[in-house]
């Protein structure tokens, strides 16, 4: 990984780490990378307070390098991904910090097919950025054009999903993020009765923080039961992830959302190939088996999922955070399409969310973390690999260790100076014991290596 790029894109405190100067230079670098005349780059952003500022700078960089900027304005990330192909663009930039707090912003890069840049293209872009992009002559500066990207996305999605039968009452919490501008409307046009929470765009995120964790969506869980709704839906800041609340106010984890959306989406697919990461629950293995298919696991990160799909094919991809990629739709995690798939599943089966949840096996997962200096991360991985060598750990990304009672994932963060420990088992006691074992090993390794 280059110094600029994390797990996916560039992220940091707005006007400090992610500044207008950085945005301009990155726009210019992308324009330089594309090179030829008449290239078009789509640009979208989420409603963070710094997004418009950064969009102006990026557009300046793009046009300064001789490419045209197609400005989508305020859109969810999946709309940016879809719009790249729809408007025949050669690349795209999304200004978003996704689930991060309001002081953050970020910049993600997309290819002409609407997929996030591969690691190789990120490295190529960073090299140009370091060396300095090439500006165009005065008579070759690019143009800008503002377009409506929301309408074609909405039409295409509604053409793919059948209108619901009966009246499904939905409460959707858009976190004051980019989903606010389209997600409630799509659900209404699908035939749902919709109540919106935090669904006016506001970069201060006054309703709740953008990450749809249990502690952040308590208003949604309360509203679902108080209003006798059939389902609650929570998005993150750019609507590429979905978390579901059942009719009893119980939260379904991202793994379960992925599994339920997958069962519905793949119900007519023979032997589906589902691509996911080493951090995802075994419930996906069970789901693949139920559908007569198989699971393939990659490193953590959306680019890794797409790269595996492009190399070897697949029918669905996703992560444990509720981000699902429908490859014959877009090469991007799409929370709005995920919403539509879950609603379609409810409509076609006539079951409640809790009844659908019971069709999946129970697993308990624990997630912990501890501080770890960046320069020690790889040494800790190697040390832990020796510690757990008898278990033949999977080293796809960190260490995934299969044990009789469940599994452990010991993995350094790609964006922060921390080391993560995930554990999963059939019951909470075993999951806690595995997490204790993993955290003990991580901390002992870090302390030992610090002393060397």
N, C-alpha and C positions, 0 to 999 in steps of 0.2 A: 504494500500500500504506500502511496506517496504521502508526503507530509500534509498536503492539503486535504485529501479525501479520507473520509471515515468509512463506516459500513456502507453507506450510500450517500454520495454527495459531500458537500462542504457545509459545516454548521458551526455556529458560534454566537457570541453576544453581538447583537446588532450595533453598528456604528463603532464597534471596537474590533473584534476579530473579523466580522463580516461588514466591511465598510463600503461606501460608494466607490472608492478607489479600487478596491479588490474586485467589485462587481464590473467596473469598466474594463479592467485588465482581463477578466475572464471572458467577457463578451467579445473583446478584441481577439483573444486567443482562440476562441471557438470559430470566429469568422476566418481567422488565419488558417486554422486546421482544415476548414471546408474548402478554402482556396478558390475554386472556380467562380466565374461571374454568375449572377442570377441565382445565387443560393438563397433559400428562405429559412429563417429560424423562428419558430413559434416561441412566444414568451407569455407565461401566466404567473399569477401570484396568489397567495392566501392573504387574509385581511390583517396581517400583523402591521403594527404602526410604522415599521421600516420598509414594508414591501414596495410601496409606490416609489419611494426614494431609490431603492435598489433597482427597480424596473427601469427607471429613467437612465441610470448609469449603465445597466446592461445593454439597453437598446442603443445608447451612445457608442458603446464598444463594438456592438454588432455592425452598426452602420458605418462606423469609422473604418472598420476592416473591409468594407465593400459588400457585405451581405445585407439582405432586406430583413426587417423585423416584422413579424406578423403578431400583433399584440392582441392577446385573448382577454386581458384584464383579469378581474377577480374570478377565478375558477378553481374547482377541486383538481387535484393532481390527475385523477383518471380522465377528466375532460381534456386536460392538456395532452395526455398520452393519445387519446382518441383523435383529437383535433390535428395532431401532427400529420397523420395519414390523410385525414379528411381534406385538409387544406394543402396537401401535397408539399409539405415542408421537408427540408433536408435534415433538420435537427430541432431540438426544443430545449428550453430552459424553464424550470419551475422554481419560483422563489418561495420557499416554505421551510419551516423548521418542524413541520409535521406535528408530533406530539409534545415537543419541548415547550417549556414555559414561555411567557410572552416576551421576555427580554431577548430571546434567541431569534435568529433567522438563519436561512440556509439557501443553498443553490444546488439544484440537481440537474443533470444533463441527460438528454434523451436522443436516441438516434432517429433516423427517418422512418422507422417502423413503430415508433412510440415505446421503445424499450430503453430502460436505463443504460447508460454507458457501461461497457465491460471494463474490467480493471485495466486492460491494455489501453483502451481509449482514454480512460482517466489519466493514466500515466503519460500518454502522448500529449494530452491537453495540458497537463501540468508542466511538461518539458517546454512547450511553447510559451506557457505563462511565465516560466522562470527566465527564458531567453528574451521574452518580449515579443508581442504580436506585431504584425505588419499592417500599417495604416494604408488606406487607399488614397489615390490622387483625388484632388478636389472634384473632378468630374466623374469619379467612379464611386463616390460615397453611396451607401445603400439607402433605400427608402423605408418608410414605416407605413403600416396599414393596420387599422383596428377592425377586428371582425367579431361576429357573434359565434362563439364556439359552443355555447350552452345548448342552443336549439337543435343543431344536428346531432349532438350527443343524446339529448333527451329523446328525439324521434327514433334514433337507431336502437336505443335501449328498449323503448316501449314496443317497437316492432318485434323484439326478440322474446318478450315475456308476456304471457297471457294475462289478461285482466282477471282479477280475483273474483271468485264466486262467493257470494255472501258478503257480509260486512265485517271486515277485520279492523278492529280499532288499534291504531298504532300511536305510540308516543315516541317522538324522535327528538333526541338531544344532539344538536349539531355543534355544541361547544363554542358557539359564536364564530365558528370557523367557516371555511370555504364551502362546505356542504350546505350551508344555510341558503345559498342562492339557487339551489336546484333540487336537493334531496326531498324535502317535504312535498314539493310540487309533483315530482315523479310518483311518489307514493299515492298522492291523491288521484292522479290520472290512472294509476293502476286499479283504482276502485276502493282504496282504503279510506277509513275515517281517520283523519290525522290531527293530532294535537302536537304542536311544536314547542320545544323548550330550547332556550338559548340559540334561537335560530335567526338572529339578526347579526350580520357580520360586525365584529368588534375586536380589533387587535389587542385590546387590553384583557380579553377573555373574562369579562365580569361575572359570567354565570358559573363557570368552573374552569379549572385548568384543562388544557387540551387533551392530555392523555386520559383515555377512558378507563381508568382503574376503579376498583370498587369504592375507594374513599372519595373519588371525584364525582361519581354518578349517583350519590345517595338521593338527590332530588328526583332523578329519573325512577329509581326503584320505588320510592314513596308514591310518585305520581301514578305509576302503573297500577298499584293496588288501590289507591284512593279513587281512581277514575274507572276501575274495572276494565282496564285495557287488556287486549289479547297479547300484546308484545311491546317491549320497549327496545329502542335502537339508539346506540350511542356511537358517535363518530369521533375521530381525532381532528386536529386542526385543518387537515387538507383532505379529509374524507377518503383516504385510501385504506382505512381500517374500520371494522365494525365489531362492536360488542353487543350481545343480546341479553335482554332481561325477560324472564318468562312471566306468565300471568300472575304468579305468586310473588313477584318481586325478587326472585332468585337470579343471580348473574351467571350466565354461561361464559366460560373462558373462551379465549380466542381459538384454542384448539377445537373446542366443540362447535363453534361457529363455522370454522373451516370444514369440519366433518359433515355437519348438517347441510351446508351449502353444496358440498361435494356430492353427497348422496342424491340430492335433488338434481344437480346439474348433470351428473353422469349416469342417471338411471337408465338411459337407453344406449349407453356405451359399453361395448364388449371389451373385457380385459383392460380396463383403464390403467394408465400409468400416471401415478400421482407423485409429483415432485415436492419435497419439503426439506426442511433443514434438520440438522442433528439436534436442535432444541425442541422439536415438536413432540407432542405426546404420542404414546403407543396407541391412542384411540384412532390415529390415522392409519396405522397398520391394520387394526381391526376393520376399519371402514373399507380399506382397499380389499381386504380378504372377503368382506361381505359382498363387494361388487365384482368379485372374481378378478381383481387386478393386483397391482403390486406398488410398493413404495420405493422411491429412490431418495436418498438423503444427501444433501449438499452442505457446504459451509453456510453460516448465517449471512443473510443479505439478499435483497431482491435481485441484484445483478447475477448472483450465483444461480438462482432458480431459473432465470431466463437463459443464461448460458447453457445450463444442462438441457433445457427444452430445445434450444437451437441445435445442440450437438446430437441429441439422441431422441428427441420427440417427447410427447407427453400429452395428457388430456386436462390436467389441472395442476396448479402449483400454489403454495402458500406457506405462511409462517404461523408460529404459535401466538402471535399478537393480534390475530383476527384479520390479517391482510391476505386476501385471496386473489390469485391471478387466473383469469379465464382465457387461455391462450388463443382461442378462436374468436375472442372479442377484442381484448387489448393485451399488450405485454406489460401490464401495470397492475399492481394491487388496486382493486376497485371496490370500495366500501358500498357504493350505491348499487352496483350489480349484485353484491353480496346480499344487501337488503332485499332486493327483488327476488333473489333465489329462495331466501328463507320465507318470504311472504308467499311465494308460489308453492312452496312445500306445505305450508299451513293450509292453503286454499285447496290443493289437490288431494290432500289426505284427510282433511276435516279434523285433524288432531290439534291439540293445544301444544304450545312450546314445551311444556313440562312432559307431555306424553312423547313428543319427538325426542326429548333429551333421554328418556328412559330406554329408547331403542339403542343407545350407545352404552358401552361398558363404562364402569366407574374407575377412575384413576385419581390419585391424589398427587399434586405436584407442589414442590417447595422451591422458591427462588430466593437466593441469598447472594450477597456480594461483600467484598472487602477491598480496601485500598491496596493498590500494587503499583509501584513505579513502572513507567513504560519500558525502561531499559532492562527490567527484570522479567518481563512477561514471558518471553520465549524460553528463558532459562528455567522459569517455574514450570512451564509446560513440559520441558524435557525432564526435569527432576521428577515431576508427578508421573510421567510415563514410565520412568524406572520404578517408582514406588508401586505402581499398579500393573507392572509388567506381567504378572501371573494371570491377569484378567484379559490379556490381549486387547487393550483399548483401541477403539477406533479413533484415528488421529486426523480425520477429515477437517475438523475445526476445534482446536483444543483437544480434549479427551472425552469421548463418550464411552462409559464403562458399563457393560451389561453384567448384572449380578442376579442371583437367584430370586431375590425379593423385588427387583426393579432395576432402574438404571440411574447413573450419575452423569452429568455433563459438567466438566471443569474447563472453563473457557475465559480467556482474557477479553475484555471489551475492546472493540475496534475504535472507539471514540473517546473513552475516558480512562484515567489511570486506575482502573479497578479490575478485579478478577471475579468472575461470576461462578456460582455453583447452583445447578438445577438438579433436583432429584425427583423421581417419580416411582410410585409403588401403588399396589392395589388398596392399601389403607394408609391412613395418616401417620400411624405410629412408625411403620417401616419407612415412609417417606422422610419423616423427621430424623430417624436414625441414620439414613443414608446421607441426608444433608449435613448432619453433625459430622459424619465421617469425612465427607468431602471438604467441609470448611476447615476442619482440623488439619487435614493434609495440606491444604492451600496455605494456611497461615504458618504452619511449621516450615514449609518450603520457602516462603518469602523471608521469614526471619533467618533461616539458615543461609540463604543466598546474600542477604544484607550483610552478614558477618564476614563474608569472603572478600 
